[in-house]
């Protein structure tokens, strides 16, 4: 095992229409006990013993998990690459800094559209575009993505050309 993906909570701040299965699963298990922090420590220890070196923390919305910084610290202690997948509803700059200090290496913030109303409709939650863009600015270092934008547009164009040519 090299890459471990965990979902310490299925709770979420969004109501994405495309996430019906996860929401249904959350409704089914929300009255059940989530894994305790001790259980997660054991899971991470076992993953380390199996050779894991990359940890992705996802969810639901992982920032709702109260002991998220502690999970990140364990990953850092194991010298893992620690990644967080979030919808961007991170509480504030102080919390973002706490996650980085805990050892977070990479943050993936989902942004579905540059148009706030489109993004919020896809997320089923008004105001989430504003939170996601604020979270992106909190974690900074967008220069790499900006520098890659031209390449990304070229790739999109190439894929569309290939797709169009197959249709004719």
PyMOL commands that set and color helices and strands:
alter all, ss='L'
color gray80, all
select helices_A, chain A and resi 17-29+37-49+62-64+68-77+93-102+116-123+128-139+143-167
alter helices_A, ss='H'
color red, helices_A
select strands_A, chain A and resi 3-6+54-57+81-86+106-109
alter strands_A, ss='S'
color yellow, strands_A
deselect
rebuild
show_as cartoon
